């Protein structure tokens, strides 16, 4: 495996999970079926804040290039968070203990290779969910907010190439690439499992993808 094939390998291995994370039920799971603009925005703000905290924790990495990358990502997610919160009528107070399972797993990673792979997996999973946020505001005829989340989603998509670049710099042999593959796939699987369990707890089937 190499940098060029890595993201495609993850997408192929986790195609079903990624498709379902990008289904119309994604927002149902994120908002506990409370599908109004304020609740969707609060869920998005919570996601951006959680990502900022994860990347900020990763700046303790030993290598300069990885530290600079994760610091820039933390700043980017902080900007995303502030832009989303600015759309809320009642403000937002983040709960620092409210990380989802995917971010709990990401924060448990120590090595640069695993963190870079985690970034790829997180970006692939979050990209699918953010598409549904865009679609929500399109359906609400709120093109301004749809454009906002298109911009945030574009930044999230760039996380794939950012993670792959770090992997290219730090993977030393097939063993590292295999460890990276396992980590990225695990990130997607954890995100999907939490999504599926949330829907099942609401009496909904997570399997349909339309």
C-alpha positions, 0 to 999 in steps of 0.5 A: 500500500502507498499514499495514493492508494490508501484513502481508496482502500479505506473507502472500499473496505468501509463502503457500506458503513460510509454510505450509511453514515451519509444517509438521510438518517445521519441527522436523525441520529445526531439530533435524536430526531429533533430536526429543526435548524437550531438543533442541527446547528447545535449538533454541528457546533458540538462536532466542531468543538470536539474535533478542535479538542482532539487535534489540540491534544494531538499537538503533543506529538514529537515530530515538527511536521505533525505538530504543525499539522495538528495545530493548524487543524485545531485552529481550523476547527476552532474557526468552524466552531465559531462560525457555526455558533454565530448562527445560533440564536441562544448561544452555545456552551460546549460540554468538554466531557461530551466526546463521541466514541470516535473522538474518544478513540482518536484521543487514545492514539499516540503515534504519528502514523496512527494519528494521521490514519485516524485523521483520514478515517475521521475525515471520510466519516465526517464528510458523509455526515456534513453532506446531510447538514448541507442537504438539510439547509438546502431543503430548508431553502436556507442557501446561506447556511448551506453554503457555510456547511459546504465550506466546512465540508470542503475543509473536512475533505482536505483532511484526507489528503493532509492525513495521507501526506503525513502517512507518506512522510512517516510510514516506514514499510508495509507494517506501518501502512498496515497499522495505518489501514487498521486504524483508519478502518477502525475509526470509520467502524466506531463512527458507524457503530455509534450511529447504528446503535443510536438509530436502533435505540430509537426503533429505526433500522440503520441499514437503509441508505436512501 
